[in-house]
Amino acid sequence: MSYSKSCMIGTYGGTIGTMKKLYCRLGVLMAEKDPQLSQRQLAKEVGLDITTINRLFTNNFGRVDIATVEALCNYFDKGVGELFEMRKPEDIPQRKIRKRSTLDTAPL
């Protein structure tokens, strides 16, 4: 029997009272490890897509692949509970997501 790593961690989309949401502490762990560590550099070092790193960094995700969690926990030498925690939605800081301008996407 082979083991598949297709399991996912997700957030519940329901509205039951003051439901807590999964919060990723990736930005904190990056700053603790190396204040100069960029999302792009982290993605390259752990072998993950930059989009995956950015979604976790900005807490703009609906689910996370187990292989992603394992890669980040191993990189930072932390447990799952140190990478993720449960928070009330109002306690989750809203990071600004930079919109791509037409200059960023215009052909050269």
Secondary structure, DSSP 8 states (H G I E B T S, - for coil): -------EEE------SS--EEEE-HHHHHHHH-TT--HHHHHHHHT--HHHHHHHHTT--SEEEHHHHHHHHHHHT--HHHHEEEE-GGGS---------HHHHS--
